[in-house]
Amino acid sequence: MNIDEVFNISCMVLLAILGLLAVLQIRFNVIVFLAYNLTLVYVGLCLLATDGVTSWQIAHEYGIGVLGLILGYAASNRYLLLRQQRDRAPSIRSTFSDSSVMAVVVTAGTLGMYHLVVGGIPIFSSSIEVERFDFTSSGFFGIPGRMFLFGIPIAWILASVNAKILGVEWRNYRPWQLATGFYILSALLSGFKSGMLAMLFTMLITYFLVNPTPVRIGVFARKYWWLTVLPVVYGLFVATTYATYQNTNVPLWRQLLNRVTVVGAQPAQFALEGRPQWYMPNGLLNDVFYYAKKYFGGDTSFAYSFERAISAEIIGADPSSSAWTTPVTIGGYSELVFSLGTVSAVLAMILVGAWVAFAHHATYRSSLSLLISAVVAYGLYNWLLKGGLVYYVLNLGAICVMLGFVAIIGKLGEKDSALSSPTVGLGRLPSEPKTHGVKAFKGNAPFSESAF
């Protein structure tokens, strides 16, 4: 073993020890989920470098991005903690109406289920690995498919945020109950082995953003480890139905371990190495023009996304052909490195870390402001994990606009109903508290450390 290998392995061991210590002490927030997923990719790149598949320079280049994210958060968090001790602004409670929230939940959930019924339920398909990525077969310009992908999670986030601002427990808030049912059903039927786990992560990210309770990861893991049991069991079950996992003699546990490390790191490796650079100099600009053509009726015969270019590079296919390429998770940081260079990508990661700190310390004056932060956190998490900045900006933006109109219609419907009611003026007096059909929230949040 030469000196370089000793140095690199020592760095990995030191990072593992520091990471373990941090996990036991750090408090749960969005940065934990981001750092966890990015670290898995970094470990995968280190393993590829150890096997000589890629260089240690590529692995360390990715590690710098992860470090930038954490440092950006840590520095901003320290500053905000000091400022918070000096100035604590009062919040103004302004909420969405129950009818608006329910309209969004019902619309997103119904369209998402429509997509499954018309397009086919992936979990019951004979070609589950292909069908799970079919989001356009349900028609209507792909709106039901996008509601299935993004509308249902956003509706759940909306219901959770509004319950928080109203000061009621989630489980007693009727829109949240319905939104949770749609979310769990869509995750179970999606055919993605990580579908339930991704749903759990989204729920926890939202919870710890809207309820910034001081819970250490070690405490949470000890008390609530059982939350991961169903998602993990579901993921193992779905993985056994994949042909790629069946047609091999490698044990399932080993394949899954490789999937979250070396296999998951391969798309990032190809992007960091600049594999498609000879025909695609900038992935972000390429995606802007590609999705502009795709969504506005242009000719996409010889056009393709940056993600497809990387996937084609991995399997050795022509990205402009009709050959099937499995969607891959490049990761937001790797996408930025390819398109903008390492320095700009690291600076972007520092800014993301800083934003996460500000989001956790912000004093939200309305359901709308908290909802915006929660949806941005959801989008950042998915983009940094999977890549496709242009795709997420366009699709999340479009879904938010559509659901915004639905919320407005729901509010107008409530007003029309009140005006046409013969008992108008005999309801709740202005001085009476509005209960929203739920019990008022009392006591500690369910995950607060003092509750233990």
N, C-alpha and C positions, 0 to 999 in steps of 0.2 A: 504494500500500500504506500503510494507516494505522498509527499507533503501536501499536495493540493487536495487529495481525497481526505486526508486527516483533517485538514482545515474545514472543508465543506461539511463533513459529517459532524464535526464539533459544533459548527454553526447550527446545524439542524437540531442537535441534542440540546444546545443552549436555548434555542428558540422554543423547543418543546417544554423545557423546564419553566422558562419564563411564562409561556402560554398557560401552563397548568396553574402556576401561582396566580396569574391574572384571572383565570376562570374562577378560582375559589374566592376571589375578593371583589371582582368587578360587579357592578350592579346591572341588572338586565335592562337593555335598551336596544334600539335599532342597530347600533354599531356592532353588537355582539353577533347578530345574525349575518351581517355583511362580512365581518372578519372571519367568522366560522367558515362560510362558503369559499371565500377567497383563499383562506389558508389551506383548504383541501386541494385547491388547484395548485398552490405553491408546492405542497408536498408531492403532488403528482409530477410536477416539473422537476423537482429534485430527484425523484426516483428515475425519471427518464434520463436525467443528466448522469446519474450513477450508472445506468446501463449503456451510456454512450449514444443514446438516441438523439439527444439535443445537448447543447453546451450549458455549462454552469452559468455562463453569462446571461443566457435567456432566463434561467431559473431565478437568478439574483435580480434581474431586471423586473421580474414580476414581484419579487419580494419587496423591492423598493416601493412599488405601488401600494402594496398592502400596508407597509410601514407609513407611507404618506397619509393614507386614510386614517390610521389610528392616531398619528401625531396631530393631524388636523382636528380630530375630535378632542383629544386630550388637552391641547392648548386652549381651544375655545371653551371647553367645559370648565377648565380652571378659571378662566376669565369670567365666565358667566356666573359661576358659584360665588366669586368675590363680589360681583356687581349685585347679585340677588340679595346678598346680606345687607346691602345699603339701600336698595330700592325695590319695593315690591308693589307693583301697580295693581289696583283693584280690577277685577274682570267684570265685564258686562255680559249678562246671560241673554243671548239672543238665539233662539232655536228655530229649526224647521218645524212646520206643522206636522202632526201625525199623518194627516191625509197625504201630504207631499211625500213623506218617507214611505208610507205604505204603497203609494202609486209607483214609486221607483222600484221597490222590492218586488212587487207583483209583476211589473213590466219586464224587468231584467230576468227574473226567475222564469216567467212564462216563456219568453223568447228563448232563453237558454234551454229549457226542456223541449221546446218545439224543435230546436236544432238537433237534439239527440233523437227525437222520435222520427223526424223526417230524414236526417242524414245518416242515421244508424247509430246504435249504441256501441261504442268501441269495445267495452269489456266483454260483450257477447259476440264480437266479430271473430271470424276464422283467421283474419289477417290483422290482428289487433295492433301490431307494430306500425302498420301503415295507416289504418283507419283512425287512430288516435290523433293524427295530424291533419285530418280532413275537416276544415272549418268553413268550407264554402258550399258544400253540397246541399245545404238546407235552403239555398236561394236567398231572395230578398236582399241582393247586393252584399251578402255576407254579414248582414246585421245580426241575425240570430246566432251565428257562430261567434261573432265578436262579443255579444252579450254573454254567451256561455263562457268565453275566455276571460273577459274583463268586467262585464256588466254585473254579474253575480257577486264577485268579490267587492266591487265598489259599492253596490247596494248594501252589502253586509257592513262595510266600513261606515257608510252613512248611518245605518240604524244604530251601530255601536256608538258613534260620535254623538248622535242626538240624545241617546239614553244618558250618556255621560253628562252632557250639558244640562239635561233635565234633572239630573241628580237621582236617577233610578237605577236599580240593578238590571243588568242586561237580560238575565233570564226571565224577568217579569215584564219585559217590554215587548208587546205583541209584534211590532214590525221586526224586531231582532229575532224573535222566535221563528218567524216565517223565513227571514233571510238566512238564518242558520240552517234550516231544513233544506232550502234550495242549494246552499253552499256544500253541505255534506253530500247530498244526492249527486250533485254535479261532479264532485271529486271522486266518489265511489264508481261512477259510470264512465269516467273519462278515459280509462285504460292506461293512464300514466302510473307507473309503479311508485312515483314520488308524489302523486296527486294529493293524497291525504296528508303527507308530511308538509308539502308546500302550503296546503290550507292551514295546517296548524301553525306554521311559521308566520303566515300572514295574520292570523288571529292574534298571535302573541306580539308581533310587531305593533299591531294596532292597539292592543291592550296597554302595552308599556309606553306607548306614545300618549294615549289619552288619559292614562292613569300612571303618571310618573312616580310610582311607588319605589322606595329604596330596597329592592330585593336583590340580594347577592345570588349569583348563579349557583353557588354551592348549596345554599339554602333551598333554592327553587328545585334543583335537581333531586335533593333528598326528599322533599315533600311531594313533588308533582311529577316524578319520573314516569308514573303510570300514564300520563297524557300521550306519551310516544308509543305505547304498546300497540294500539289499534292501527295507527299509520304504518308502523314497521311491519306488523303482521300482514296488513293489506299489501304493502309493497312487495313482500316476499311471495305472497300468493300470485300477484299479477306477474312478477318476474318469471315464475315457473311456466306461464302461458306463452312467453315470448319464444319464437322459433330460434333466435340467436342464442338463447340460454339453454334451449333443449338440445340443439345439435352440436354438443361439445361434451368432452369428458371432464372438463374442468369443473370442480365443485361450485355450487351456486354461491356460497359465501365468498369464494375467491373472485368470481366474476363480478359480484356486487362491490367488493372492495376495490377491484381494478376500475370499476365504473366511476366511483367517486374520487379516484386518484389519477392514475395514469391515463385511462380512457377519457375521463373528464377534462384532463389537462391538454390532451392532444390538439383540440381546436385552438386553444390559447397559444400553444407552442407554434403552430403553423402561422398564426397571425403575427406573433412576436418575431418570428424568423422572416416575415415578409414574403412568404411563398408566392402569393398571387400578385406581387408588386409589378412584375413585368408587363401585366396587362390590366392592372387595376391600381393606379397610384394612390387613390384615396377612397377608403371604404365608406366614409360618411357621405362624401359628395356623390359617389356612385349610388348609394341608397336613396338620396334625395331625388335624383333623376329617375331611378328605377320605380320607386313608389309613386312618383308623380305620374308616370306613364301608366302604371298599373291601376291606380285609383281613378284616373281621369280619362280612361278609355284609349290610351296611346298604344302603340305597337310594342309589345314586350317579347317578340319572337326571339331576338338575340340578346335580350337584357336579362339580368339576374341580380340578386342581392349579394351583398358581401358575405353573408352567412352561407349562401349556396356555393359561392366561389371557394370558401374554405372547406366545406363538406366535399366538394368535387375534388379538391386537391388531396384530401385524405384518402379517397378511394380511387384516385387516378382517372376520374371521368371528365368529360367536357362539360363545363357549367352551362354552356349555351345550348346543349342538346336536350332531348326529352328524357334522358336517363334519370331514374329515381335516385335522389340523394337524401339521406336521413338528415333532418334538421339537427344542427349541432349547437352547443352552448359555447360561444367564443369568449364571452365575458366582456363587460363594458370597458375595463381597463385595457385589455389586449386590443380591442377595437380602436381605442384612442391612440395607443402606441403606434399601431399600423398607420392610422390616418393623420395624426398630428405630431408624432414623435414622443420620445420618452419624457422629456422635460415638461411639455404641455400636459401629458397624461398624468404625471405625478402631481402637478399643480391642481389639476381637476380633481384628483383624489383627495388632496388636502382640503379643497373647497367643499367636497361632499361630506367629509368628516366634520368640518366646521358647521355646515348646515344641519347635520344630525344633532349636534350639541345645541344649536340655537332652537331647533324644533322641540327638543325635550325641555328647554328652560323657558320657552315662550309663554306669555300670559295671553291665552286665547279669549277674545272678547265675544265670540259667537260660534255657533255650530259650523258656519261656513268656513271661518278661518282655520278651525281645528280640522275640518274635513279636508281642506286643501293640503294641509301639512301631512295628514294621514295618507292621502292618495299619492302625493309626491314621494313619501317614504316607500309606499308600495311599488311605485314605478321605479324608483332608484334601486330598490332591492332586486327587482326582476331584471332590470337592465344590467346592473353590475354582475349579476349571476349569469345571464344568458347573452348579453350583447344585443345589438339591434336598436341603437338609440333613435334613429329616424322612425323605425317601425313603432316603437312604443310611444313616441311623442304624437305621431299621427293617430294611432288607434286609441290610445287612452284619451287623447284630446277629443276625438270624435265621439266616443262613448260618453264622456262627461257632458258634452254639449247636448247629446240626445237625452240623457237622463235629466239634465237641467230643465229641458222643455217639459219632460214628463212631470217633474216636481212642480213646475209652474201650473200646469194643467190640473194637477192634483189639488193645489191650493185654491185655484179658481173654482174647482168643483165643490170644495168645502164651503166657499162663500156663497155660491149659488144655492146650495142645499140649505144654508142658514137663512137666506133671504126668502126662500119659498116655504119655510117651516111655519105652520100656524102658531107654534108655541114660542116663536122668536121673542126674545126679551124676557122669557121666564126661566132661562137657564142659570148658569153660574154667575153670581154677582162679581163685579170687578175685584172686590176685596177677597173673594174666595180663592184658595189655592187650586190650581188645576192638577188633578192627579194623573191624567192620561191613562187611567185604567190600570195603574200599577201602584205598588207600594213604594213609598219614598225610600230612598237609599239611606241606610243608617250603618254606622260602625265603620270598621276598617275595610278597605278593598280586599277581595279574596286572596290576593297575592302579596299583601303588605307584610313586611317582616314582623311587625308588631302583632300580627294575627297568629303567629306561631307560638 
